[in-house]
């Protein structure tokens, strides 16, 4: 793997692990929370002024030099339209939205670890998209103990107490080939996996293995 390939892989993982940060537009800085759509776009609850602005930057998780800066283009998302389910996806991850408008975001470019990356480097399409809802439903219904064990193990790997996320009864709210998204009482925890998940069977098997 070349250095740039390694940076791209790390950047994709960083983005999926940092879906809360700041949005910078017209001299304003506001907090923002994101989800990744099955086709790889980002989705957020936004202000009208954000939709009108052509120069929008996301800082994930903040404006520190070690964070990621994404230059993005926003498109309005109609909650009552054919893609309205993306707003529900956001709610499943984060709860009640702070604003009444919605947007999808396409990544135009990024700055990460001293590198400038083209937006095409962020291929976040989910190959498990058609099975994701079934995986989450099965895991939340049948594998609550295993999800908790997985969440606690990941918190320990990060040298942080599970209480930071409120992981007494985490819910699986997202899964893709590179990891699981668990929602605790106080926030979302990303659990990366390697090797990648191939299908629903491998995803559920990985969750069951967390309790062994």
N, CA, C and O of each residue as an XYZ file, in Angstrom:
848
protein
N       0.850     -1.190      0.000
C       0.000      0.000      0.000
C       0.893      1.250      0.000
O       1.809      1.357      0.815
N       0.627      2.184     -0.904
C       1.405      3.412     -0.969
C       1.023      4.338      0.182
O       0.024      4.111      0.865
N       1.832      5.392      0.396
C       1.548      6.333      1.468
C       0.203      7.006      1.264
O      -0.553      7.172      2.221
N      -0.111      7.394      0.036
C      -1.376      8.080     -0.202
C      -2.549      7.132     -0.014
O      -3.598      7.535      0.487
N      -2.379      5.858     -0.417
C      -3.443      4.882     -0.179
C      -3.702      4.727      1.313
O      -4.849      4.622      1.747
N      -2.614      4.713      2.100
C      -2.753      4.594      3.542
C      -3.463      5.801      4.129
O      -4.306      5.657      5.015
N      -3.128      6.995      3.641
C      -3.771      8.214      4.128
C      -5.253      8.216      3.784
O      -6.083      8.600      4.609
N      -5.591      7.787      2.564
C      -7.000      7.742      2.150
C      -7.788      6.778      3.036
O      -8.892      7.096      3.478
N      -7.220      5.601      3.291
C      -7.885      4.626      4.148
C      -8.090      5.191      5.549
O      -9.157      5.024      6.140
N      -7.068      5.859      6.078
C      -7.162      6.453      7.408
C      -8.186      7.578      7.420
O      -8.922      7.738      8.394
N      -8.238      8.356      6.348
C      -9.181      9.474      6.279
C     -10.624      8.976      6.265
O     -11.482      9.544      6.940
N     -10.892      7.930      5.511
C     -12.246      7.374      5.488
C     -12.644      6.868      6.867
O     -13.762      7.106      7.323
N     -11.722      6.167      7.532
C     -12.010      5.653      8.864
C     -12.229      6.790      9.849
O     -13.123      6.718     10.692
N     -11.410      7.852      9.749
C     -11.550      9.005     10.635
C     -12.926      9.650     10.471
O     -13.577     10.002     11.455
N     -13.356      9.800      9.234
C     -14.651     10.434      8.988
C     -15.777      9.622      9.608
O     -16.658     10.186     10.257
N     -15.763      8.316      9.419
C     -16.824      7.495      9.997
C     -16.787      7.491     11.517
O     -17.802      7.238     12.167
N     -15.616      7.771     12.086
C     -15.474      7.773     13.540
C     -15.724      9.152     14.142
O     -15.806      9.284     15.364
N     -15.844     10.173     13.312
C     -16.017     11.544     13.817
C     -17.160     12.220     13.062
O     -16.932     13.063     12.194
N     -18.367     11.845     13.397
C     -19.541     12.392     12.734
C     -20.194     13.513     13.548
O     -21.361     13.846     13.341
N     -19.427     14.084     14.471
C     -19.842     15.291     15.183
C     -18.694     16.284     15.119
O     -17.535     15.918     15.317
N     -19.014     17.530     14.845
C     -17.965     18.534     14.745
C     -18.555     19.918     14.602
O     -19.569     20.246     15.217
N     -17.905     20.729     13.778
C     -18.350     22.103     13.544
C     -18.526     22.344     12.056
O     -17.819     21.759     11.235
N     -19.474     23.211     11.713
C     -19.656     23.638     10.338
C     -19.339     25.129     10.276
O     -19.839     25.912     11.084
N     -18.514     25.510      9.320
C     -18.065     26.888      9.157
C     -18.681     27.440      7.875
O     -18.515     26.857      6.803
N     -19.394     28.565      7.982
C     -20.060     29.157      6.829
C     -20.286     30.637      7.096
O     -20.728     31.013      8.181
N     -19.988     31.470      6.123
C     -20.214     32.909      6.204
C     -19.696     33.504      7.514
O     -20.350     34.368      8.098
N     -18.550     33.061      7.974
C     -17.975     33.580      9.202
C     -18.580     33.014     10.478
O     -18.150     33.360     11.578
N     -19.562     32.157     10.338
C     -20.212     31.535     11.491
C     -19.625     30.147     11.743
O     -19.160     29.482     10.817
N     -19.653     29.723     12.996
C     -19.237     28.376     13.379
C     -20.331     27.786     14.259
O     -20.657     28.338     15.310
N     -20.888     26.675     13.832
C     -21.954     26.024     14.590
C     -21.653     24.535     14.737
O     -20.995     23.950     13.876
N     -22.124     23.919     15.814
C     -21.963     22.466     15.944
C     -22.824     21.742     14.923
O     -23.870     22.247     14.515
N     -22.392     20.576     14.515
C     -23.158     19.792     13.547
C     -22.931     18.315     13.791
O     -21.851     17.897     14.209
N     -23.956     17.537     13.527
C     -23.869     16.081     13.614
C     -24.296     15.491     12.277
O     -25.216     15.991     11.630
N     -23.628     14.440     11.878
C     -23.802     13.871     10.550
C     -24.144     12.393     10.613
O     -23.916     11.727     11.623
N     -24.695     11.892      9.517
C     -24.731     10.456      9.257
C     -24.284     10.248      7.815
O     -24.329     11.166      6.995
N     -23.858      9.036      7.527
C     -23.459      8.690      6.166
C     -24.606      7.951      5.498
O     -25.083      6.942      6.019
N     -25.052      8.445      4.351
C     -26.108      7.791      3.595
C     -25.566      6.529      2.933
O     -24.353      6.402      2.766
N     -26.435      5.593      2.553
C     -25.967      4.371      1.903
C     -25.136      4.619      0.657
O     -24.270      3.810      0.323
N     -25.386      5.729     -0.041
C     -24.625      6.020     -1.254
C     -23.352      6.823     -0.980
O     -22.645      7.200     -1.915
N     -23.058      7.084      0.291
C     -21.823      7.763      0.656
C     -21.931      9.252      0.911
O     -20.976      9.852      1.405
N     -23.065      9.877      0.590
C     -23.239     11.290      0.920
C     -23.386     11.460      2.428
O     -23.731     10.518      3.142
N     -23.123     12.665      2.896
C     -23.358     12.992      4.284
C     -24.721     13.649      4.422
O     -25.196     14.306      3.496
N     -25.345     13.474      5.569
C     -26.685     14.001      5.816
C     -26.661     14.748      7.148
O     -26.063     14.287      8.119
N     -27.326     15.917      7.180
C     -27.361     16.695      8.410
C     -28.608     17.556      8.482
O     -29.204     17.908      7.464
N     -28.990     17.888      9.706
C     -29.996     18.910      9.977
C     -29.283     20.257      9.899
O     -28.254     20.450     10.547
N     -29.821     21.195      9.108
C     -29.089     22.431      8.830
C     -29.978     23.668      8.928
O     -31.206     23.581      8.935
N     -29.320     24.816      9.002
C     -29.998     26.104      8.938
C     -30.164     26.517      7.477
O     -29.415     26.065      6.611
N     -31.136     27.365      7.209
C     -31.363     27.858      5.851
C     -30.121     28.558      5.319
O     -29.780     28.409      4.146
N     -29.440     29.324      6.177
C     -28.254     30.066      5.742
C     -27.158     29.135      5.241
O     -26.390     29.503      4.352
N     -27.080     27.952      5.795
C     -26.075     26.989      5.338
C     -26.363     26.550      3.907
O     -25.443     26.371      3.110
N     -27.624     26.381      3.590
C     -28.011     25.939      2.250
C     -27.712     26.998      1.199
O     -27.485     26.677      0.032
N     -27.711     28.253      1.613
C     -27.482     29.352      0.670
C     -26.003     29.649      0.465
O     -25.636     30.374     -0.460
N     -25.166     29.101      1.308
C     -23.745     29.415      1.281
C     -22.993     28.482      0.335
O     -23.227     27.273      0.331
N     -22.083     29.050     -0.471
C     -21.308     28.257     -1.418
C     -19.984     27.783     -0.835
O     -19.360     26.864     -1.366
N     -19.555     28.408      0.255
C     -18.268     28.070      0.864
C     -18.520     27.495      2.249
O     -18.647     28.234      3.225
N     -18.591     26.169      2.324
C     -18.928     25.492      3.576
C     -17.833     24.493      3.915
O     -17.404     23.711      3.066
N     -17.388     24.529      5.161
C     -16.331     23.624      5.622
C     -16.803     22.902      6.873
O     -17.400     23.509      7.762
N     -16.534     21.618      6.936
C     -16.767     20.837      8.143
C     -15.437     20.588      8.834
O     -14.464     20.195      8.190
N     -15.390     20.813     10.136
C     -14.207     20.517     10.934
C     -14.568     19.367     11.869
O     -15.433     19.507     12.734
N     -13.899     18.230     11.687
C     -14.254     17.025     12.430
C     -13.057     16.497     13.204
O     -12.074     16.099     12.580
N     -13.090     16.473     14.541
C     -14.225     16.908     15.363
C     -14.202     18.390     15.725
O     -15.173     18.895     16.289
N     -13.112     19.101     15.412
C     -13.026     20.518     15.761
C     -12.037     21.194     14.816
O     -11.645     20.615     13.803
N     -11.639     22.409     15.147
C     -10.754     23.175     14.266
C      -9.279     22.998     14.599
O      -8.437     23.743     14.099
N      -8.961     22.024     15.434
C      -7.574     21.731     15.774
C      -6.818     21.265     14.525
O      -7.423     20.712     13.607
N      -5.512     21.484     14.487
C      -4.717     21.144     13.309
C      -4.682     19.644     13.051
O      -4.409     19.220     11.928
N      -4.954     18.837     14.067
C      -4.963     17.383     13.882
C      -6.312     16.865     13.415
O      -6.456     15.672     13.148
N      -7.296     17.738     13.314
C      -8.626     17.323     12.883
C      -8.707     17.284     11.358
O      -7.742     17.595     10.659
N      -9.865     16.899     10.867
C     -10.109     16.843      9.428
C     -10.964     18.028      9.003
O     -11.938     18.371      9.673
N     -10.600     18.648      7.896
C     -11.417     19.715      7.312
C     -11.957     19.230      5.972
O     -11.201     18.789      5.106
N     -13.254     19.317      5.820
C     -13.908     18.891      4.585
C     -14.573     20.081      3.916
O     -15.340     20.806      4.549
N     -14.284     20.280      2.648
C     -15.011     21.263      1.852
C     -16.184     20.529      1.199
O     -15.988     19.560      0.466
N     -17.396     20.997      1.472
C     -18.575     20.260      1.029
C     -19.546     21.157      0.264
O     -19.571     22.377      0.433
N     -20.344     20.507     -0.583
C     -21.444     21.175     -1.280
C     -22.755     20.630     -0.733
O     -22.934     19.418     -0.614
N     -23.677     21.542     -0.399
C     -24.953     21.148      0.196
C     -26.069     21.161     -0.845
O     -26.120     22.017     -1.727
N     -26.955     20.185     -0.709
C     -28.168     20.134     -1.505
C     -29.349     19.957     -0.561
O     -29.275     19.142      0.358
N     -30.445     20.704     -0.764
C     -31.601     20.550      0.122
C     -32.156     19.128      0.069
O     -32.185     18.494     -0.986
N     -32.587     18.651      1.210
C     -33.211     17.341      1.324
C     -34.646     17.529      1.811
O     -34.877     18.078      2.888
N     -35.594     17.074      1.019
C     -37.006     17.190      1.369
C     -37.393     16.001      2.238
O     -37.415     14.857      1.782
N     -37.697     16.296      3.499
C     -38.046     15.227      4.432
C     -39.278     14.449      3.982
O     -39.431     13.276      4.322
N     -40.151     15.091      3.223
C     -41.369     14.438      2.749
C     -41.221     13.891      1.333
O     -42.184     13.385      0.758
N     -40.030     13.990      0.774
C     -39.787     13.516     -0.578
C     -39.283     12.081     -0.614
O     -39.282     11.392      0.406
N     -38.855     11.633     -1.787
C     -38.425     10.240     -1.954
C     -37.204      9.856     -1.135
O     -36.973      8.672     -0.890
N     -36.411     10.849     -0.706
C     -35.240     10.549      0.115
C     -35.442     10.927      1.577
O     -34.481     11.082      2.330
N     -36.688     11.072      1.960
C     -36.986     11.466      3.330
C     -36.484     10.494      4.380
O     -36.288     10.869      5.536
N     -36.277      9.249      3.985
C     -35.762      8.259      4.922
C     -34.385      8.609      5.453
O     -33.981      8.112      6.504
N     -33.656      9.464      4.737
C     -32.333      9.870      5.222
C     -32.445     10.723      6.481
O     -31.568     10.683      7.345
N     -33.523     11.490      6.582
C     -33.752     12.265      7.814
C     -34.046     11.315      8.974
O     -33.588     11.538     10.095
N     -34.807     10.262      8.706
C     -35.064      9.266      9.746
C     -33.775      8.567     10.150
O     -33.576      8.245     11.321
N     -32.908      8.337      9.183
C     -31.619      7.717      9.498
C     -30.833      8.604     10.480
O     -30.212      8.110     11.421
N     -30.874      9.902     10.243
C     -30.194     10.838     11.144
C     -30.795     10.748     12.553
O     -30.064     10.708     13.542
N     -32.112     10.719     12.634
C     -32.772     10.656     13.941
C     -32.415      9.375     14.688
O     -32.230      9.400     15.905
N     -32.317      8.271     13.980
C     -31.959      7.004     14.619
C     -30.595      7.100     15.283
O     -30.362      6.511     16.338
N     -29.696      7.848     14.654
C     -28.352      8.016     15.206
C     -28.290      9.072     16.302
O     -27.570      8.902     17.286
N     -29.045     10.172     16.139
C     -28.806     11.336     16.995
C     -30.011     11.838     17.784
O     -29.840     12.645     18.698
N     -31.209     11.393     17.467
C     -32.378     11.886     18.195
C     -33.052     13.055     17.503
O     -33.138     13.082     16.275
N     -33.530     14.018     18.269
C     -34.248     15.160     17.696
C     -33.279     16.119     17.012
O     -32.217     16.417     17.559
N     -33.630     16.603     15.826
C     -32.739     17.514     15.094
C     -32.780     18.930     15.650
O     -33.806     19.347     16.188
N     -31.678     19.685     15.532
C     -31.642     21.059     16.034
C     -32.311     22.050     15.096
O     -32.693     23.139     15.527
N     -32.462     21.697     13.817
C     -33.042     22.603     12.836
C     -34.125     21.883     12.041
O     -34.222     20.656     12.074
N     -34.937     22.660     11.327
C     -36.070     22.083     10.607
C     -35.729     21.732      9.162
O     -36.484     21.009      8.512
N     -34.616     22.228      8.654
C     -34.206     21.931      7.288
C     -33.190     20.790      7.286
O     -32.525     20.511      8.284
N     -33.100     20.141      6.117
C     -32.180     19.019      5.965
C     -31.348     19.210      4.702
O     -31.762     19.890      3.763
N     -30.172     18.599      4.699
C     -29.308     18.675      3.525
C     -28.500     17.402      3.378
O     -28.156     16.736      4.355
N     -28.209     17.086      2.128
C     -27.177     16.100      1.847
C     -25.919     16.868      1.462
O     -25.994     17.971      0.919
N     -24.773     16.281      1.744
C     -23.504     16.940      1.478
C     -22.606     16.031      0.653
O     -22.433     14.851      0.957
N     -22.042     16.609     -0.396
C     -21.044     15.927     -1.211
C     -19.680     16.496     -0.874
O     -19.508     17.714     -0.818
N     -18.720     15.630     -0.650
C     -17.369     16.078     -0.294
C     -16.631     16.496     -1.560
O     -16.475     15.702     -2.487
N     -16.180     17.745     -1.591
C     -15.430     18.255     -2.735
C     -13.926     18.045     -2.565
O     -13.225     17.725     -3.525
N     -13.440     18.226     -1.346
C     -12.013     18.085     -1.061
C     -11.841     18.003      0.445
O     -12.772     18.274      1.203
N     -10.644     17.627      0.871
C     -10.385     17.508      2.303
C      -8.929     17.799      2.612
O      -8.049     17.627      1.769
N      -8.695     18.240      3.831
C      -7.347     18.393      4.362
C      -7.230     17.479      5.569
O      -8.031     17.563      6.500
N      -6.220     16.596      5.553
C      -6.088     15.612      6.614
C      -4.637     15.186      6.738
O      -4.006     14.774      5.764
N      -4.120     15.293      7.955
C      -2.745     14.879      8.234
C      -1.733     15.562      7.307
O      -0.741     14.954      6.904
N      -1.991     16.819      6.980
C      -1.083     17.544      6.119
C      -1.239     17.243      4.650
O      -0.455     17.743      3.843
N      -2.221     16.444      4.267
C      -2.461     16.086      2.871
C      -3.761     16.724      2.391
O      -4.706     16.880      3.165
N      -3.802     17.088      1.120
C      -5.026     17.542      0.479
C      -5.558     16.405     -0.384
O      -4.857     15.891     -1.255
N      -6.798     16.023     -0.131
C      -7.402     14.887     -0.810
C      -8.589     15.346     -1.633
O      -9.375     16.186     -1.193
N      -8.717     14.797     -2.824
C      -9.874     15.067     -3.664
C     -11.094     14.369     -3.082
O     -10.970     13.342     -2.414
N     -12.268     14.928     -3.335
C     -13.490     14.337     -2.815
C     -13.717     12.915     -3.276
O     -14.354     12.129     -2.575
N     -13.200     12.569     -4.455
C     -13.384     11.214     -4.968
C     -12.695     10.172     -4.102
O     -13.010      8.985     -4.194
N     -11.756     10.602     -3.261
C     -11.079      9.659     -2.364
C     -12.029      9.127     -1.292
O     -11.789      8.073     -0.703
N     -13.111      9.870     -1.048
C     -14.037      9.484      0.016
C     -15.203      8.672     -0.559
O     -16.340      9.139     -0.627
N     -14.885      7.468     -0.962
C     -15.926      6.554     -1.427
C     -16.497      5.844     -0.203
O     -15.930      4.864      0.279
N     -17.618      6.349      0.289
C     -18.218      5.833      1.516
C     -19.469      5.013      1.240
O     -20.267      4.767      2.145
N     -19.643      4.591     -0.006
C     -20.809      3.765     -0.321
C     -20.791      2.492      0.516
O     -19.737      1.897      0.741
N     -21.969      2.085      0.970
C     -22.083      0.947      1.871
C     -22.495     -0.313      1.102
O     -23.636     -0.407      0.652
N     -21.589     -1.278      0.946
C     -21.945     -2.501      0.229
C     -22.943     -3.378      0.993
O     -23.507     -4.316      0.428
N     -23.158     -3.075      2.265
C     -24.121     -3.829      3.063
C     -25.454     -3.096      3.212
O     -26.280     -3.464      4.048
N     -25.658     -2.067      2.407
C     -26.834     -1.208      2.572
C     -28.150     -1.981      2.542
O     -29.044     -1.703      3.341
N     -28.282     -2.940      1.637
C     -29.544     -3.671      1.523
C     -29.792     -4.586      2.712
O     -30.936     -4.946      2.991
N     -28.737     -4.962      3.409
C     -28.871     -5.860      4.558
C     -28.776     -5.129      5.896
O     -28.981     -5.731      6.950
N     -28.469     -3.853      5.857
C     -28.188     -3.117      7.089
C     -29.355     -3.146      8.064
O     -29.158     -3.436      9.244
N     -30.558     -2.854      7.603
C     -31.714     -2.808      8.505
C     -31.949     -4.160      9.159
O     -32.262     -4.233     10.348
N     -31.801     -5.226      8.391
C     -32.001     -6.570      8.930
C     -30.935     -6.916      9.956
O     -31.238     -7.514     10.988
N     -29.686     -6.544      9.680
C     -28.598     -6.808     10.629
C     -28.866     -6.090     11.950
O     -28.745     -6.681     13.023
N     -29.231     -4.814     11.862
C     -29.490     -4.038     13.073
C     -30.663     -4.614     13.858
O     -30.594     -4.738     15.080
N     -31.730     -4.962     13.163
C     -32.911     -5.496     13.846
C     -32.583     -6.807     14.558
O     -32.975     -7.007     15.708
N     -31.869     -7.694     13.878
C     -31.522     -8.980     14.478
C     -30.611     -8.798     15.684
O     -30.822     -9.408     16.732
N     -29.606     -7.961     15.527
C     -28.653     -7.745     16.626
C     -29.339     -7.118     17.838
O     -29.109     -7.548     18.968
N     -30.171     -6.117     17.617
C     -30.833     -5.446     18.734
C     -31.867     -6.338     19.415
O     -32.132     -6.194     20.608
N     -32.443     -7.253     18.656
C     -33.450     -8.152     19.211
C     -32.824     -9.349     19.934
O     -33.312     -9.771     20.982
N     -31.747     -9.889     19.371
C     -31.215    -11.166     19.857
C     -29.836    -11.092     20.503
O     -29.440    -12.027     21.197
N     -29.091    -10.001     20.292
C     -27.691     -9.983     20.714
C     -27.360     -8.767     21.578
O     -26.290     -8.176     21.434
N     -28.258     -8.400     22.459
C     -28.045     -7.225     23.303
C     -26.788     -7.376     24.165
O     -26.007     -6.434     24.297
N     -26.599     -8.539     24.741
C     -25.427     -8.764     25.576
C     -24.133     -8.673     24.796
O     -23.141     -8.120     25.272
N     -24.152     -9.221     23.592
C     -22.969     -9.186     22.734
C     -22.646     -7.756     22.296
O     -21.477     -7.376     22.231
N     -23.682     -6.961     21.996
C     -23.458     -5.555     21.626
C     -22.823     -4.794     22.795
O     -21.924     -3.978     22.598
N     -23.295     -5.068     23.998
C     -22.729     -4.391     25.161
C     -21.264     -4.791     25.345
O     -20.420     -3.943     25.635
N     -20.962     -6.082     25.178
C     -19.576     -6.541     25.303
C     -18.689     -5.890     24.242
O     -17.557     -5.499     24.524
N     -19.210     -5.778     23.025
C     -18.460     -5.146     21.947
C     -18.198     -3.676     22.269
O     -17.089     -3.182     22.069
N     -19.216     -2.982     22.767
C     -19.079     -1.566     23.077
C     -18.069     -1.340     24.201
O     -17.233     -0.440     24.115
N     -18.145     -2.144     25.241
C     -17.224     -1.985     26.366
C     -15.790     -2.263     25.933
O     -14.866     -1.556     26.335
N     -15.606     -3.300     25.109
C     -14.260     -3.615     24.622
C     -13.681     -2.465     23.801
O     -12.495     -2.158     23.915
N     -14.515     -1.828     22.972
C     -14.041     -0.719     22.164
C     -13.717      0.493     23.038
O     -12.721      1.177     22.801
N     -14.539      0.760     24.034
C     -14.250      1.865     24.950
C     -12.925      1.632     25.669
O     -12.128      2.556     25.831
N     -12.696      0.411     26.093
C     -11.439      0.089     26.772
C     -10.255      0.224     25.827
O      -9.184      0.671     26.238
N     -10.432     -0.155     24.569
C      -9.359     -0.009     23.591
C      -8.959      1.454     23.440
O      -7.799      1.774     23.180
N      -9.935      2.328     23.605
C      -9.681      3.771     23.488
C      -9.231      4.393     24.820
O      -9.017      5.601     24.910
N      -9.091      3.539     25.858
C      -8.715      4.019     27.199
C      -9.691      5.054     27.730
O      -9.299      6.055     28.329
N     -10.974      4.792     27.498
C     -12.012      5.674     28.010
C     -13.068      4.834     28.715
O     -13.314      3.696     28.316
N     -13.692      5.373     29.750
C     -14.739      4.616     30.452
C     -15.991      4.479     29.593
O     -16.370      5.429     28.907
N     -16.640      3.319     29.616
C     -17.886      3.145     28.846
C     -18.953      4.170     29.186
O     -19.829      4.452     28.369
N     -18.884      4.730     30.393
C     -19.881      5.720     30.798
C     -19.818      6.986     29.959
O     -20.780      7.754     29.935
N     -18.702      7.221     29.265
C     -18.619      8.393     28.389
C     -19.693      8.352     27.313
O     -20.167      9.393     26.860
N     -20.073      7.155     26.910
C     -21.096      6.987     25.883
C     -22.425      6.493     26.464
O     -23.443      6.498     25.771
N     -22.420      6.067     27.727
C     -23.624      5.492     28.309
C     -23.952      4.157     27.666
O     -25.007      3.998     27.052
N     -23.046      3.195     27.808
C     -23.124      1.954     27.041
C     -23.743      0.793     27.812
O     -23.428     -0.365     27.536
N     -24.612      1.082     28.766
C     -25.258     -0.011     29.490
C     -26.136     -0.852     28.574
O     -26.221     -2.069     28.736
N     -26.780     -0.216     27.627
C     -27.660     -0.946     26.693
C     -27.537     -0.322     25.303
O     -28.492      0.284     24.817
N     -26.378     -0.460     24.657
C     -26.188      0.166     23.339
C     -27.075     -0.466     22.273
O     -27.426     -1.644     22.345
N     -27.424      0.347     21.289
C     -28.220     -0.128     20.159
C     -27.374     -0.042     18.896
O     -26.629      0.918     18.702
N     -27.492     -1.034     18.054
C     -26.815     -0.993     16.760
C     -27.660     -0.153     15.812
O     -28.800     -0.506     15.509
N     -27.098      0.966     15.342
C     -27.853      1.875     14.475
C     -27.281      1.947     13.064
O     -27.879      2.571     12.187
N     -26.138      1.320     12.837
C     -25.556      1.337     11.497
C     -24.473      0.286     11.375
O     -23.791     -0.043     12.346
N     -24.326     -0.235     10.170
C     -23.253     -1.194      9.900
C     -22.860     -1.080      8.438
O     -23.713     -0.974      7.557
N     -21.561     -1.104      8.195
C     -21.033     -1.137      6.834
C     -19.860     -2.096      6.838
O     -19.574     -2.721      7.860
N     -19.185     -2.221      5.727
C     -18.135     -3.230      5.627
C     -16.962     -2.977      6.565
O     -16.210     -3.902      6.872
N     -16.792     -1.733      7.027
C     -15.627     -1.412      7.841
C     -15.936     -1.227      9.321
O     -15.029     -0.927     10.097
N     -17.200     -1.399      9.736
C     -17.468     -1.273     11.154
C     -18.930     -1.144     11.522
O     -19.822     -1.169     10.675
N     -19.142     -1.002     12.837
C     -20.472     -0.901     13.428
C     -20.635      0.463     14.092
O     -19.677      1.015     14.634
N     -21.846      1.000     14.048
C     -22.187      2.239     14.744
C     -23.144      1.896     15.880
O     -24.263      1.439     15.649
N     -22.686      2.122     17.113
C     -23.488      1.835     18.288
C     -23.929      3.142     18.937
O     -23.133      4.067     19.092
N     -25.186      3.209     19.310
C     -25.703      4.400     19.990
C     -25.877      4.109     21.469
O     -26.622      3.206     21.849
N     -25.187      4.880     22.304
C     -25.363      4.791     23.738
C     -26.235      5.923     24.235
O     -26.752      6.713     23.445
N     -26.398      6.001     25.526
C     -27.262      7.034     26.100
C     -26.696      8.432     25.885
O     -27.449      9.405     25.867
N     -25.362      8.547     25.719
C     -24.737      9.868     25.634
C     -23.983     10.106     24.331
O     -23.268     11.100     24.206
N     -24.129      9.222     23.373
C     -23.443      9.446     22.112
C     -23.213      8.169     21.347
O     -23.510      7.075     21.825
N     -22.673      8.325     20.140
C     -22.429      7.192     19.264
C     -20.974      6.744     19.328
O     -20.060      7.564     19.421
N     -20.776      5.438     19.277
C     -19.448      4.849     19.314
C     -19.232      4.021     18.055
O     -20.031      3.140     17.738
N     -18.162      4.304     17.350
C     -17.789      3.551     16.159
C     -16.893      2.384     16.564
O     -15.911      2.564     17.283
N     -17.240      1.198     16.099
C     -16.431      0.009     16.342
C     -15.881     -0.459     14.996
O     -16.599     -1.106     14.234
N     -14.624     -0.146     14.690
C     -14.056     -0.565     13.393
C     -13.757     -2.049     13.380
O     -13.530     -2.654     14.427
N     -13.756     -2.636     12.191
C     -13.445     -4.059     12.049
C     -12.428     -4.264     10.932
O     -12.367     -3.505      9.965
N     -11.648     -5.299     11.099
C     -10.679     -5.705     10.085
C     -10.428     -7.196     10.271
O     -10.035     -7.606     11.363
N     -10.639     -8.021      9.252
C     -10.934     -7.670      7.864
C     -12.362     -7.163      7.681
O     -13.194     -7.299      8.578
N     -12.642     -6.577      6.514
C     -13.978     -6.022      6.258
C     -15.070     -7.091      6.313
O     -14.829     -8.274      6.075
N     -16.274     -6.629      6.634
C     -17.444     -7.502      6.645
C     -17.938     -7.715      5.220
O     -18.002     -6.774      4.430
N     -18.286     -8.953      4.900
C     -18.696     -9.281      3.538
C     -20.209     -9.280      3.366
O     -20.715     -8.966      2.289
N     -20.936     -9.633      4.432
C     -22.387     -9.773      4.319
C     -22.998     -9.814      5.705
O     -22.300     -9.647      6.706
N     -24.324    -10.041      5.762
C     -25.026    -10.051      7.042
C     -24.504    -11.154      7.957
O     -24.352    -10.948      9.161
N     -24.232    -12.321      7.385
C     -23.761    -13.440      8.203
C     -22.444    -13.113      8.888
O     -22.266    -13.415     10.068
N     -21.522    -12.498      8.157
C     -20.231    -12.170      8.758
C     -20.367    -11.058      9.795
O     -19.636    -11.038     10.786
N     -21.307    -10.129      9.569
C     -21.527     -9.060     10.540
C     -22.072     -9.622     11.848
O     -21.580     -9.272     12.921
N     -23.065    -10.476     11.776
C     -23.651    -11.051     12.985
C     -22.664    -11.975     13.684
O     -22.636    -12.046     14.912
N     -21.858    -12.679     12.905
C     -20.836    -13.539     13.488
C     -19.812    -12.725     14.268
O     -19.353    -13.144     15.331
N     -19.456    -11.552     13.730
C     -18.484    -10.697     14.406
C     -19.057    -10.183     15.732
O     -18.335    -10.079     16.723
N     -20.346     -9.866     15.747
C     -20.971     -9.394     16.980
C     -21.001    -10.521     18.018
O     -20.692    -10.301     19.190
N     -21.369    -11.713     17.586
C     -21.421    -12.850     18.521
C     -20.045    -13.125     19.107
O     -19.938    -13.508     20.272
N     -19.000    -12.939     18.327
C     -17.650    -13.222     18.792
C     -17.218    -12.263     19.896
O     -16.284    -12.558     20.641
N     -17.889    -11.119     20.006
C     -17.490    -10.136     21.013
C     -17.700    -10.639     22.423
O     -17.055    -10.155     23.354
N     -18.591    -11.603     22.600
C     -18.885    -12.114     23.944
C     -18.044    -13.335     24.294
O     -18.166    -13.865     25.398
N     -17.204    -13.785     23.392
C     -16.408    -14.989     23.647
C     -15.156    -14.667     24.446
O     -14.370    -15.564     24.750
